[in-house]
Amino acid sequence: MLQALTPLFAFIAVLILGTDRRIVRTLRAHQALSPDAGVPLPPRNFIWRWRLKRLLGHGAVAYAEGTERVYLDETKWQAFRSWRRRRALTILVIVVPLAFLITYCSSRASWFSSNI
């Protein structure tokens, strides 16, 4: 079952990372790198709005004081990327051995039951 879901998980990860990069690229292209240089970002699709809200929550993107204009905080963006990498690595360190263990145990259980 996990093998069947792997392409879906990969697609979702690519979608998330790509959307985050597009948001950051848009802000950099408009040179919105400080509160004074903030720009309005028009609402786009659901994924765009979800990821923008996530970046706002982590402080990588912030609203300029008292406006609807947003800007990229490069320091917090780099910190968010580092945190995301650490989280992904932690998940891999837990999930991959666990998947091997489950596969191993299920193959041993089927071998054991067939030899009784």
N, C-alpha and C positions, 0 to 999 in steps of 0.2 A: 504494500500500500504506500509506503514511504517513497518508493521508487516512482510510483505513478504521480505523486504530488510534487516531486522535485522540480520538474519543469515549471509548474505553477509558481512555486516559491522563487525560482530564479527570475521568472518574468516580473513578479511583484518587486523584487529587489532592484531589477534594472529600471523599472518604472519609477520607483522612489528615488534612486540615485540620479537618474536622468532629469527628473523634475526639479530636484534640489539644485542640480548644476545649471539648469535653464534659468531658474530664479536668480541664482548668484550671477550668472553670465549677464542677465538683463540688467541687474543693478550695477555691475561693473561697467557695462557698455554705456549706461547713463551717468557713470561716475558718481553714483549715489553711495559714497563711502563715509559720509559724515551727516550729522543731523541737518546741517545747513544745506546740504546737497540732496536731501531726500527727494524721491519722486513718487508720484501716485502709481500704483500697480493696478491696472484694471482687473476685475475678477475674470478668471478663465474657467476651466473645467473643475470638476470636483477634486481631482488629484492635486491640481495646482493650489487650490484654496486650502486643502488639507495640509500640504507640505509647507505652504507659507505660514499657516497657523503654527505648525510644529517648529519652524525656524524662529518665529516670533517668540514662542514659548521658551526656547533655549537661548534667546538673546542674540543669535547669529544675525538676525534681521530685527530691526527695531523701528518703531514709529518716531518720527521727529516730534519734538515736544508740541503738543496741542494741535497736531495736524493729522491728516490721513496719508501723509507722505512717509515712505519707508526708506531705509538705507541699510547697507551691509556693514556690520561690525566685523572687520577682518579677523581680529584677535579671537572673538567668540566663535566665528565661523571655523577657524582652525581648531579651536578647543572642541567644538561640536563634532568635527570630523574625526578627531583623535578618540573622543569618547565612543563614537559609532564604531570605529575600527576595533577598539578594545572589547566592546560588547559583542561584535560579530565573532571575534577570535574566541571569546569565552564560550559562546554558544557552540562554536565548532569543536572546541576542546571537550565539551560535555556531550554533544549530540553524536558526533562520529564514533567515539568509543561505545556509547550506549547502543547505537545502531548495530555495531559489530557484535556486541554482547548479546543483544536480542536475537540476531541472526544465528549466532553460534549456539545459543541455548535452544532455540527452536529446532535447529538441525540436529542437535544432540537428542532432544526429546523425541523427534520423529524416528531417529535411528534406534533409540532405546525401545520405543513402543513396537517397532517392526521386528526386533530381535527377541521379543518375549514369547 
